């Protein structure tokens, strides 16, 4: 500011010097002093309006230069100096405006003016005239002692502008700090209670404005503040154009650019359209378009000016055009399409036209699945038609048409679209068929495969596939099958005769050409060579040698999923002059073996297998190790066997097997390799070849622990590492005893089996439950000893007491404690019983000592009959005759052979019982008792403890 003032003063001195030189020639200078009349203020615009006159003006008008000075706070603080040149007329005031950089309410300003005549009609003036008196410019507002005030309030400005905010605060406040949003700002102190906050290059933050808040340190009141309404810079409208569709209206449009409207501002931006020839101006209600009504006055040329305006600035743009060059036709209408057969369609449409003298150019497009497949242009006055040909049957199409002025092209109209479909036609292509033959129980199980026809070949929706199977041995007999779509395979069970198979695809319009296959007796089962091939990434290069010269082509087939149960058979047809092909598929995976078969197709449509090939796109290391069995384990060797391991489904071709053997005291045999060379514990043996699956490990030590591990290897590496298995060689001596112990063990086991099988016989023979005196070998033993006392006779029994309880009247028998029978009642003749031969003839009863159950007595040599105690229980005594015969019964049937062991504490007396009424059980006597059983028969034996002798006494 000081530099500009000095510059102005230097300029004025130079002018004065020239004026002085000039006045010396023309005469005395004319000195005039301006007189200020009014000084007005517009606070919102921060403007000062100054008006003055020049008294004593000698001419009607003169060109004069006025110098204006403005000071702030005091007259000596000059902040603005400006020279203003104008023409002054007598009795006419001169005005001048000045915009302050700070709010005028902030501080007091002072203004003065002086003049210099710069006119040829007046003598030259070398120096300024006198200054007018200072005029005070004051709009200052008073601030309460405890109040803050920020000016201007709600200032509107463009982004990138500079602004100065005046901060005024009362005398009781100090240390005032301010923030722009959340950022601190610092001010310049004008006096003790006025500061200026200068903000440069203000940025747009939001359409709600930017907040400035200030607060004094010694107050707790809410902060005081103001809002800066920062708007985007108004842009010039872009792409302004006007066009007509009906010669009644002009549709004008433009791109308005950035919207400068603020949220809290009442101000807005508007767009005004003015046409210079008609001198019409109209304000648009939209930011980007306006419809201009064309008057009936013939006007071909238009010149439009579009003005964008807001409170801060204006921007304008203009265009000029001829109306007939700005025609944008309406879209065609009444579009119809009618199919003509399966491959043609006729299209008709109409256009909006001004008559036959006005021509439109229409563009036609035919689209299929979003792509344009046909395009054509047609000149139209009112209506037109077009024929589409070479269409595909059963296909959906979209026909599109648009038009433009043919004479002066401006723009195409909008598209008019119509979709249509062509009807179906019979399939045009024969099926690509193949088969897989499997022999099963004297028949051929044939699986037929076919690939689906392309849409362009099917000509419609395939409904079914017809199959005709013709036995060439019986041409007149054929079988028909129908497979519903979308199936692509079927199974047939045929005998071993040659067959011819015809396959066609059918839709609603007809059938396709037939595909023919001939099956011979050996179809697919010929003995051919199989060779190994190496694949590439996702591909195999298959080549073969031609076999015969009458081939019509070759077929290469393979399973897309070789390791899955679902084969997904694939095949590829190759021409007759080709003996190689590349098979590619995204389904090929590394580490999977693929098997290819090459068939030769003859003129008769029969296929003969000529070669097999197998390979991997990339070989991998084996994933599974074999399950190894240990055979023939000896003290010095054992055999490793993994014959069940199959290499067909491994991840590479098995080239051999590595056998690892580990032991603490192992010396590697010949052909074994130490792994690593400095490790004395592991030996490795390489079996070169995948067919060898057995290995004998020899030269081992008896009673030693060995660990082994078997893994296959391919060109990509060996199988996975697993835990070593352990085996211990047996002792050499135990190995020699094995031929002896094994037969002995077998003999013992055989004896046990035989004994178990004959156990019942042995039991009955050697130790029956109830010995039979006639069958037992005891009798022979007794006879051999010639001891008559071993046979018990009745006469040898001398009862102690025999007491008759009741004779004819039905006496009862009672056991008495005397232990003796009445001897006077004992008959001298021994009783007899019927024998088996003659039931009437008596035989003596046979009583014997049971050596089986009383072995102690037999061993002690006490073979005499010793009477022992007979326990009186209901199951040990019984009646074999009526009461009047009780004496005979007791004599004949209840005499027991009682044997006791020499040791009384442990011996038992065994009593042979007969089924007869018991002693003391008179109530159970019946009038007609059953006949007694023969005395030689044995009943159940019971073991009883020794007790005092039993006597029979007469009861009460």
PyMOL commands that set and color helices and strands:
alter all, ss='L'
color gray80, all
select helices_A, chain A and resi 2-26+323-325+455-458+732-757+759-766+778-785+788-790+794-796+823-825+855-859+883-893+922-924
alter helices_A, ss='H'
color red, helices_A
select strands_A, chain A and resi 34-42+47-54+61-72+78-89+94-99+109-117+135-137+148-151+155-158+163-169+176-180+183-185+188-191+194-199+210-216+224-231+238-243+249-255+270-275+280-283+289-293+301-309+314-322+333-340+344-350+360-368+371-380+383-388+396-405+416-421+433-440+443-450+464-471+478-484+489-494+499-507+510-511+515-519+530-534+539-543+551-559+569-574+580-584+594-602+607-616+629-634+637-641+656-662+673-674+682-688+694-697+705-714+717-718+725-728+815-816+833-834+842-843+909-912+941-944+951-952
alter strands_A, ss='S'
color yellow, strands_A
deselect
rebuild
show_as cartoon
